């Protein structure tokens, strides 16, 4: 697909690019930013003239509500370059819809679709050279919105800033991921903000994840807040369990992020004739499957890692290793997704979006 855009954004280009200072083979995830960023302020009940300007610091009141009440949401997307220099986003409409779903839950005004897509087109045009072809290389795109009104009264902000930052990234290799099943802490609860990409959802994970790390695990598998019996997400990702040849993942709802990679994996699995069950899976059932040998795989799915296989899980005082299987679903789905994302294969679902 080719897309045209209207010219609604003021563009202030960087006088000289920083690209030559960057070692593209040794990027730390999320630490390097391209030459430009997008910024649009909400004031007096409307989004104002958007601007793309050189990446740099902001001036913001220390009383801005984002600092006091965490009124902020974000998205994670990626752009990929094929060997001919074509640039593609992956299902950007889903991220657009989700940032507004998240915003609504956090009492943040929704952002207009045409500005979101025009911003992405212009940024990809300006910072195209920062997207490197080749397996594992991509551009991580971070749209976010924060409450900028100065004032510490606990009420929704009347002013906001919508921004998009771009980070060139290499493969998000986490090695063997060992996860521990949460027995005390929770990520979300019914009626809460678990389904939203609210900034605080992630900040609240840091402490329990640090405790897990001290015990030799890299991530936590979050369980439901009421009983800690049902498996919900893994770290910052959705999580899939393969028992025999059936793929099981928690159903979306109040507590589960409606992940773009999650829904893509489900579509690919169904296309391959794999039985997919979107249902609550209990720890009891998981432990039983691990003991019986019917637990074949656990993997996380998310934009950053795409698919992240789990090599072992801890529960209470036991650790259950998951032996590698020959016909791994995780390996298969990662390859299929990457082939679509890098324009190396057909795109039967129309997920690729050329910019
Ligand atoms: C994702 O992979 O979807 C994320 O949101 C990761 C991000 C928190 C770094």
Boltz pocket constraint, residues with backbone or C-beta under 6 A from the ligand:
constraints:
  - pocket:
      binder: B
      contacts: [[A, 76], [A, 202], [A, 236], [A, 301], [A, 302], [A, 303], [A, 304], [A, 305]]
      max_distance: 6.0
